[in-house]
Amino acid sequence: MSPEALAEVIAQTITELVESGKAGSLAQEAIPEAASINVARPKDRSHGDWATNVAMQLARKAGVQPGQLANALAEGLQSAQGISSVEVAGPGFINIVLDSASAAAVVDTVLEQGDAFGHNDHLGGHTLNLEFVSANPTGPIHIGGTRWAAVGDSMARILQANGAEVVREYYFNDHGEQIDRFAKSLVAAAHHEQVPADGYKGAYIDEIAARVIDEAKADGVDALALPRVRDEQGDEGASEQREEFRKRAVPMMFAEIQDSMKEFRVDFDVWFHENSLYESGEVERAINELREQGDIFEKDGATWFASTKYGDDKDRVIIKSDGHAAYIAGDIAYYLNKRRRADHPCDVAIYMLGADHHGYIGRMMAVCAAFGDTPEVNMQILIGQMVNVMKDGKAVRMSKRAGNVVTIDDLLEAIGVDASRYSLARTDYHQSVDIDLNLLASHTNENPVYYVQYAHARSCNVDRNAEQAGIRIADADLSLLDTPADGEVLAALAMYPNVLQMAGDHRAPHRIAHYLEDLASAYHKWYNAERVVPMELTDPESRLKGEERDALSVAKNPETPRAAARLKLNDAVQHVIAGGLKLLGVSAPDKM
C-alpha cells in the first residue's frame, strides 16, 4: 500500500467517523481530501511503516482533544484491509503497520508499469512553455547555462511525466547591442587588433573570425577588403565589413550551441530568434496593443510602458529617445507570442533565468498582468544561482578556448555527460553549487551519480545470477518480504509517485536525484543483508543443470518462494532507478 493509497483509506475512515457521530462536531465539509493528508515515514522505524498527524490537525474543528480523535480514527483503521496494526502515540500521532502482503503490493505495481511507475496525469490539459539556457549567440555556453540545460531538460521530462504538454524553447538573443559587440570583436581579431573593451575575448573569437574569412573566400568574397568604418575614438562602426562578419558568424555560433545541446542530450522543440519579433512587426503590434489600453506614454523623447500600474517599482522605457528599442520591447512581444502563437500556444510560460536577472521579475510580471494574465500563474520566472567548478580543492576558471570561464565542452571533457547532468540537476537551483571534478570522476560511493548507477548495475547482476540459479519470478510469495531490510526498500518504492508529483509541482528536479540516492542507499543495505539466490544454488560444487536444477529450486528448496519474491523486489528497484535516471537524462548501465 502506497502512502497515497493509505491517505485514501484514512480519508474514508474519517468520513465514516463523521457519519457515525464519532468525530465530535467535525462537519462533513471539513473532511480533508486525501491529497492533503500527511502520511510520512516515521524517523524511528520501530514506530511503524507510516505515521499521520491528521487527528492533531482536525481536533480543533472537531471540538475534541487530539488524542480522543486519534483513538477513534485508530479503531476505525484497525479493521481496514492491508493494515496489520495501529497505535496512537504522543499528543495524537497515529502509527500504522501494514501487513507484509499489502506493503509488498507496490512491487507488482512497479513491474506492471515498468519505468513509467509514478507517472500521472494531474497536469494533463496544460501546455507549458519552458524556456531555458537561451545564451547569447556570442560564445560557447558557459557553466551557468550548462546548469540550466541540465535542470531545464530534467524539469521538462518531469512535467511530462506529470501529464503536461511541454514545449522546450531556446531564445536566441540575436538582436541588439550584444551582436554588434560580437561583430566588432571578430573584425578586430581578423585584423589582429585589440578587441574592444566591451567586446568578447577568448581563442574562440580568433577561430570564428578565421572561419568567416575562409567561408567568405569560398563564396568569392574578400571579407577583409570590404569597406570598414571607425569613429573618432577608433571604435568599429557599422559597415559592410562588420555586417559580413555578423551575418556569417552568428549562424556559426547558433550551430555550435545546437551541437553542444545535442551532445548534452537536450532536444529543443523551438529555436526562437529574437530578431524575428522585429522583422515580423510583432514588437510594434504589442506596443500598439498596450497603447490602445492606455498603458503607453511619451516622456523625454522616449516611449514608456506604465508598468507601475501592474506592480512594477518604476515605469519602463521601451523605445529610447534615439529611436532604438529597449530590451523589454522584445520581451513584451515575446510573451504575447508564446501565449497566442498558432502552434502550441501555452497557458503557462516558464522562464529560467540567471542570478543577474533577479531584478527583472517585477517588470516581466507587469507585462503578464497588462495583457490580462495572472502573474506567477500564467508567467513563472525561476532564478538560478552560480556554479563553481573545483579541482584539487581550487576553483577552476580558465578555459583554453573561451578565456576566463568554464564552458559546457570543458565540463563534458572532464567528467562526461552523465556526471555533468546529474551533478547540476541534483542541487536546488535556488542555491549556488560547487562541482568537484575529482569526486565526480571517481568510482566511489561518495560520487552520487556512481552510487545510484551502481545500484542499477548491481540489480542487473542479481538478475543474471538468479537466471543461472533457476530462480523464477513466477514462484514468488510477496508476503515473505517481511524483514526490516525488505521493509525499507518497499517503503522507498512506495514514496516515488508522491516525490515525482512534488518535483513537478514545485519545479524541483533535485527531488528526484535525492530520492534516487535514498533508494540506492536502501537497496545497497538490503543487498548486503538479504540473499536473492540461496547459497546452495550458487555453490559451484552443488549447482545442478537444466531440469534437475529447476526441480530443486521450485520443489525442494524452501527458500525458493522468498528468493523469487526478493528477485521481484530487486527488479522493481531496477525499474524505478532506471525511470528516475531517465527523467534526469542520465543513463542506467547494466554493468559497471
SEBAVEX-279488 format. One record per residue (C-alpha): z, x negated, y negated. Coordinates in steps of 0.1 Angstrom, whole numbers, padded with zeros to 4 digits, always signed. Last residue first. Layout:
% residues N
ZXY...
//
This chain:
% residues 592
-0141-0300+0011-0158-0274+0033-0166-0237+0027-0171-0242-0010-0163-0213-0034-0184-0220-0065-0172-0213-0101-0187-0187-0125-0153-0173-0134-0161-0140-0118-0174-0158-0088-0141-0177-0085-0123-0143-0082-0147-0130-0056-0145-0161-0035-0107-0161-0037-0106-0124-0028-0129-0128+0001-0111-0158+0016-0077-0141+0012-0090-0112+0032-0104-0136+0059-0070-0152+0063-0053-0118+0066-0079-0108+0093-0071-0141+0111-0035-0133+0108-0040-0100+0125-0060-0117+0152-0032-0142+0158-0007-0114+0160-0028-0095+0185-0034-0128+0205+0003-0139+0207+0010-0122+0240-0018-0143+0257-0029-0127+0289-0055-0100+0281-0073-0110+0249-0070-0148+0246-0068-0154+0283-0098-0132+0291-0118-0148+0263-0110-0183+0276-0121-0174+0311-0153-0157+0298-0165-0188+0279-0145-0220+0282-0109-0229+0286-0086-0250+0264-0056-0263+0283-0061-0300+0279-0077-0297+0245-0047-0278+0231-0061-0254+0206-0058-0222+0227-0023-0232+0239-0012-0237+0203-0020-0201+0193-0047-0198+0166-0036-0182+0133-0004-0202+0130+0022-0195+0104+0043-0216+0081+0018-0242+0068-0009-0217+0063+0015-0193+0047+0025-0219+0021-0012-0226+0014-0019-0189+0011+0010-0182-0013-0001-0211-0035-0038-0200-0033-0028-0165-0044-0008-0178-0074-0037-0201-0084-0061-0172-0081-0039-0151-0103-0038-0177-0129-0075-0180-0129-0080-0142-0131-0055-0140-0160-0075-0167-0178-0104-0143-0182-0084-0123-0208-0103-0096-0227-0072-0075-0226-0088-0045-0209-0109-0067-0186-0082-0090-0175-0059-0060-0171-0084-0044-0147-0087-0075-0127-0050-0081-0125-0045-0045-0114-0070-0048-0086-0055-0082-0075-0019-0071-0070-0023-0060-0034-0037-0094-0024-0005-0112-0038+0017-0087-0019-0001-0094+0013+0002-0131+0009+0040-0129+0002+0045-0105+0030+0028-0128+0056+0051-0156+0045+0082-0134+0048+0071-0124+0084+0059-0090+0093+0021-0092+0098+0026-0076+0133+0018-0042+0119-0017-0055+0114-0025-0053+0151-0057-0073+0155-0078-0075+0187-0110-0066+0168-0105-0096+0146-0114-0119+0175-0097-0151+0185-0119-0169+0210-0105-0204+0205-0138-0218+0191-0141-0188+0168-0105-0192+0156-0111-0229+0147-0142-0220+0127-0124-0191+0109-0095-0214+0101-0120-0239+0086-0133-0211+0063-0097-0204+0052-0092-0241+0044-0124-0241+0022-0111-0211+0003-0077-0227-0002-0094-0259-0012-0113-0241-0040-0080-0229-0055-0063-0263-0054-0094-0281-0065-0097-0259-0096-0060-0264-0104-0060-0302-0101-0024-0310-0093-0031-0302-0057-0052-0334-0056-0089-0342-0054-0092-0358-0088-0120-0353-0114-0100-0326-0132-0069-0348-0135-0088-0378-0149-0108-0357-0174-0076-0341-0188-0088-0311-0209-0062-0303-0235-0062-0267-0247-0056-0249-0280-0043-0213-0276-0059-0180-0284-0084-0189-0257-0058-0183-0231-0063-0212-0206-0080-0208-0173-0115-0204-0188-0119-0240-0200-0105-0256-0168-0126-0234-0146-0159-0239-0164-0156-0276-0166-0142-0281-0131-0171-0261-0116-0198-0275-0138-0192-0312-0132-0164-0336-0142-0177-0364-0165-0214-0357-0166-0206-0320-0172-0183-0329-0201-0207-0352-0218-0235-0327-0215-0214-0300-0231-0208-0322-0260-0179-0343-0272-0179-0351-0309-0180-0382-0332-0216-0391-0327-0240-0368-0309-0257-0390-0284-0232-0416-0271-0204-0391-0277-0172-0404-0291-0141-0382-0293-0120-0387-0262-0083-0384-0269-0060-0408-0250-0038-0404-0220-0062-0421-0197-0088-0395-0206-0083-0365-0229-0106-0339-0243-0090-0317-0269-0103-0281-0273-0096-0260-0304-0088-0223-0306-0108-0192-0300-0109-0161-0322-0120-0128-0307-0135-0102-0330-0138-0066-0319-0162-0041-0335-0165-0005-0323-0128-0004-0315-0110-0030-0336-0126-0014-0367-0138+0022-0362-0173+0030-0373-0186+0049-0403-0211+0022-0415-0186+0010-0441-0159+0007-0414-0178-0019-0395-0187-0039-0426-0151-0038-0436-0142-0052-0402-0166-0080-0409-0150-0088-0443-0115-0088-0428-0123-0110-0398-0140-0139-0415-0108-0156-0425-0103-0165-0388-0137-0182-0387-0125-0218-0385-0109-0211-0352-0143-0204-0335-0158-0170-0330-0164-0146-0301-0179-0113-0315-0176-0081-0294-0198-0052-0305-0186-0020-0288-0208+0012-0286-0238-0009-0280-0275-0001-0284-0293-0013-0252-0330-0012-0263-0337+0009-0294-0313-0010-0316-0287+0010-0334-0253-0006-0329-0265-0041-0324-0290-0039-0354-0263-0025-0377-0241-0055-0368-0270-0078-0375-0278-0062-0408-0243-0068-0422-0241-0102-0407-0274-0112-0423-0260-0103-0457-0227-0120-0449-0244-0154-0452-0253-0150-0488-0289-0140-0496-0307-0161-0522-0316-0146-0555-0301-0173-0576-0273-0150-0587-0263-0146-0550-0272-0116-0529-0243-0105-0506-0213-0114-0528-0181-0100-0513-0153-0078-0526-0118-0091-0520-0089-0086-0495-0110-0064-0472-0096-0030-0464-0126-0007-0465-0129-0001-0502-0122-0038-0506-0156-0044-0492-0175-0033-0523-0205-0054-0514-0218-0073-0543-0253-0082-0558-0253-0111-0582-0262-0115-0619-0226-0116-0630-0220-0082-0614-0241-0056-0596-0226-0030-0572-0230-0019-0536-0208+0005-0517-0220+0037-0533-0235+0055-0502-0270+0047-0513-0262+0011-0519-0248+0006-0484-0281+0020-0470-0300-0002-0494-0281-0033-0481-0290-0024-0445-0326-0019-0454-0329-0052-0472-0313-0071-0443-0335-0052-0418-0367-0063-0436-0383-0075-0404-0386-0111-0416-0351-0111-0429-0335-0099-0397-0359-0121-0377-0344-0152-0393-0311-0146-0375-0328-0150-0341-0314-0132-0311-0315-0146-0276-0307-0116-0255-0297-0112-0219-0280-0146-0217-0276-0164-0185-0247-0189-0183-0246-0211-0152-0237-0243-0171-0271-0257-0163-0287-0225-0177-0266-0229-0209-0277-0265-0213-0314-0256-0208-0311-0228-0234-0295-0253-0259-0323-0278-0253-0350-0252-0258-0335-0239-0290-0331-0275-0302-0368-0281-0296-0376-0248-0313-0358-0261-0344-0376-0294-0344-0412-0283-0347-0409-0258-0376-0383-0279-0394-0402-0312-0391-0434-0297-0405-0414-0279-0432-0399-0311-0444-0433-0328-0445-0450-0299-0463-0422-0300-0489-0389-0285-0499-0366-0312-0513-0351-0344-0499-0324-0356-0522-0332-0387-0543-0308-0376-0570-0338-0368-0593-0354-0347-0566-0375-0358-0536-0407-0342-0524-0429-0353-0495-0466-0346-0489-0477-0351-0452-0482-0387-0441-0451-0388-0420-0461-0358-0399-0495-0373-0390-0511-0342-0374-0537-0342-0347-0518-0319-0323-0507-0349-0302-0496-0366-0334-0474-0336-0342-0457-0338-0308-0452-0375-0312-0437-0372-0347-0415-0343-0337-0403-0362-0306-0393-0392-0328-0374-0370-0352-0356-0353-0322-0345-0386-0308-0334-0400-0341-0313-0369-0347-0300-0371-0311-0285-0405-0319-0260-0390-0342-0258-0375-0377-0264-0342-0393-0267-0339-0431-0241-0333-0459-0240-0370-0468-0278-0372-0465-0290-0394-0436-0297-0430-0446-0334-0439-0443-0353-0450-0413-0383-0429-0424-0381-0406-0394-0343-0405-0398-0346-0393-0433-0371-0366-0423-0348-0355-0395-0317-0353-0418-0337-0332-0443-0348-0308-0415-0311-0304-0404-0299-0299-0439-0326-0272-0445-0315-0255-0412-0279-0255-0423-0290-0240-0457-0305-0207-0445-0320-0191-0415-0320-0202-0379-0284-0192-0370-0293-0184-0334-0272-0155-0320-0267-0156-0283-0261-0123-0265-0248-0111-0232-0253-0074-0229-0226-0058-0208-0226-0024-0191-0190-0017-0182-0177-0008-0147-0146-0030-0145-0165-0057-0126-0190-0057-0155-0161-0065-0178-0150-0093-0156-0186-0108-0154-0189-0106-0192-0155-0122-0196-0165-0151-0174-0196-0156-0194-0176-0156-0226-0148-0179-0215-0171-0206-0200-0197-0205-0229-0169-0201-0255-0153-0233-0241-0187-0251-0243-0190-0240-0280-0157-0258-0287-0168-0288-0267-0200-0293-0287-0234-0278-0280-0262-0302-0289-0275-0302-0325-0290-0282-0353-0297-0250-0335-0264-0236-0348-0240-0226-0320-0240-0189-0310-0214-0196-0282-0207-0159-0277-0219-0124-0284-0208-0097-0261-0225-0063-0267-0205-0038-0247-0221-0006-0234-0195+0019-0222-0202+0046-0196-0181+0030-0170-0151+0011-0183-0128+0026-0155-0155+0019-0129-0136-0004-0105-0139-0038-0088-0107-0048-0070-0125-0058-0038-0161-0066-0046-0160-0099-0027-0156-0079+0005-0151-0042+0002-0143-0033+0038-0125-0066+0044-0104-0061+0013-0095-0025+0023-0086-0036+0058-0063-0063+0044-0047-0039+0019-0034-0019+0048-0010-0047+0055+0019-0033+0034+0015+0001+0051+0016-0015+0085+0046-0036+0077+0067-0007+0064+0071-0009+0027+0104-0020+0010+0112-0004-0024+0137-0015-0050+0146+0011-0077+0162-0002-0108+0187+0022-0124+0216+0004-0140+0219-0022-0112+0202-0015-0079+0189+0017-0062+0176+0011-0027+0145+0024-0009+0135+0018+0027+0105+0017+0050+0079+0033+0028+0044+0040+0043+0047+0078+0042+0072+0091+0017+0105+0102+0031+0126+0076+0012+0107+0082-0020+0125+0115-0025+0159+0100-0020+0150+0071-0043+0140+0095-0070+0173+0114-0069+0192+0081-0069+0172+0068-0098+0178+0099-0118+0215+0096-0113+0214+0058-0120+0195+0063-0153+0222+0088-0165+0209+0123-0173+0192+0141-0202+0158+0140-0185+0142+0126-0217+0169+0100-0219+0166+0091-0182+0128+0086-0182+0125+0049-0189+0155+0040-0167+0141+0060-0139+0108+0043-0142+0123+0008-0137+0102+0000-0106+0105-0025-0078+0082-0038-0051+0085-0056-0017+0123-0056-0016+0155-0070-0030+0153-0101-0007+0122-0111-0027+0143-0121-0057+0118-0121-0086+0109-0085-0077+0072-0077-0075+0063-0051-0101+0056-0014-0103+0056-0002-0139+0045+0034-0142+0019+0040-0170-0011+0041-0146+0007+0068-0125+0007+0091-0155+0042+0100-0166+0059+0134-0162+0069+0144-0198+0046+0174-0198+0065+0189-0169+0098+0186-0188+0127+0164-0177+0159+0185-0182+0176+0170-0151+0152+0157-0125+0165+0177-0096+0151+0211-0108+0128+0215-0078+0096+0213-0099+0109+0183-0118+0118+0165-0086+0084+0173-0071+0066+0159-0101+0088+0127-0100+0077+0123-0063+0040+0126-0073+0044+0099-0100+0062+0076-0075+0035+0081-0049+0008+0073-0075+0027+0042-0085+0027+0032-0049-0010+0034-0048-0013+0012-0079+0012-0012-0065-0010-0015-0033+0000+0000+0000
//
